[in-house]
């Protein structure tokens, strides 16, 4: 399973997006606003889930958050690069 697919499934599970399948989330589609339509509460929930699953702490005041959470690709790349080894 690709990291993008793994992260897409996590997003769907954590945010209870039952009407969406992982392969329907475009890797370069914005996660917030006009794209997937997520909001700041969703970002907080995802940050907590990322911490639990991948051992990463994404702080709410991190200046890079907008870039990290921009798209499925950017979030997946951030997780893949920074997660704790299994």
N, C-alpha and C positions, 0 to 999 in steps of 0.2 A: 504494500500500500504506500502510495506517495505521501510525503509530508503534507502536501496541500489537501489531499483527500482526508487524511487523519485529522487535520485542524478543522476542515469543513464539517466533519462529523461531530467533532467536539463542540463547535459553535451551535450546530443544530440541537445537540443533546442538552447543552448547558442552558440555552435560551429557549428551549421548548418550541423550536420552529418546525412543527410537525408537518406543515404544508410544503416544505422544501426538502429536496434531496441533495446530498453532498455534491453530486455532479452538476447540479443546477446553479451552483455558486461559481461564477466566473473568477478565475484567479486574479484578474486585473480589474474586476468590478469593485467600486468603492463599497466598503462595509458600512459606512455611515452616510446619512443624508439620502441622496437620490438612489444610491446603489441598493444595498441590502436593507437600508433603513434603520440601522442600529442607533442607539443613543448612549448617553454617558452612563446610565445605569447598566446597560448591556456591556459596556467596556469594563466596568467594575466587576461584574460577574465573570467575564472572560478572564480578567487579570487574576482573579482568585482561582479559577479553574486551571489556568496556565501554571500558577504557582504550585498547585497540588499535583498536577500531572507531570510537569516537566522540571520542577525545582527552580523555576525562574520567578524572581520578584520584579514586577513592573509597578513602579511607584506612580501614584496619581499625578504627581507634579513633575514627572520626567518630561523634559523638553522634547524628547524624541517620540512621545506617544502618538502624535498625529501621523508621523511617518510610519511607525511600527504598525498601527492599526488601520492604515490607509486601505489596504487590499488584502485579500486572502494570501496572495503571493508574498507581500511584505511581512505579514504576520508569521507565515510559515517559515520564511527565511530567517526571521529573528529567532524564532523558537529553535529551529534546526541548528543555528550557529551558537546559541547561548545556553541550551538546555544542559542539565547535568547528565553525565554519562550514565547509561543504564546499568 
